[in-house]
Amino acid sequence: MDYNLYEPRTFEEARNSADALLAGNTVVLNLHRLDRATAQRFIDFLTGTVYALHGKIERAGTNVIICVPIESQITGTIEL
């Protein structure tokens, strides 16, 4: 299984993350470079992608989210 790490600067980069999920890869996103409204749009877009793939999306820290396709699992906990 592959992992893709992204630190997007614009909403237009959301498609790259979605394409990685569609390819069966886990995506880790650090959204700290996006303003709050753009980060929310990014998360909303990927939530739809993850839902369509029957995957999972979780917060892993401040401005960091992990998206996994159905074949993968998120294990462990991180206290925020």
N, C-alpha and C positions, 0 to 999 in steps of 0.2 A: 504494500500500500504506500502511496506517495502522499507527501504533505506539501502544501503550497502555503508560503508565508507572504502576506501582502501588507503594505503600508500605503494605502491609496491617498491621493491628494485631490481627486475629483470624483464625482459620482459616475462619470463615464467609465471608470475603471471597474465598476460593479460587474460588468459582463465577463471580465477576465476571471473573477472569483466564481461566478456561476458556471462558466465553462469548465473550470477545474472540478467543481462538484459533479457536473454532468459526466466528466471523464472518470468519476469514481474516486477522486482524491479528497482528502481532508484539507480544509482551508482554515488557516489561522489568520485573523485580521487584526491589525493594530490601527484603530481609527483615530488616533490622537491628532493627526494632521488635518482632519475634517472639522468644519464647524458643526455645531450640535444638530442643526436641521438637516444638513447633508449626511451626517453620520446616521441619523434616524432613517432617512430615505434609503441609504445603503443597507441597513439592517432589515428594513421592510422588504426590499427587493430580494435579499437573500433568504429571508424567512419564507417567502413564496416559493423560491427555488427548492429549498430544503423540504418544504411541505410536499411539493410535487414529487420529490424523490423518496419520500417517506423516511427522511433522515432526521437529524437533530441539530439544533443550534443552541449554544450555551454561552453565557458570559464567563470569561476566564480571568477578568481583571478590569481595571478602569480602562475603558475604551478598547478592550480586547475581547473578541468573540471567536468561538470555534464552531465551524460548521462541518458536519460529517454526513456522508451518504449512508444509506441503509445498511450497507455491508460492514460499517465501522461502528465502534462504540466509544463513548467517552467514559473513562473510569477515573476514580479518585475524586477528591474535593480540594478546592482552594478557598480559603477563608478570605473574604474581601473586607 
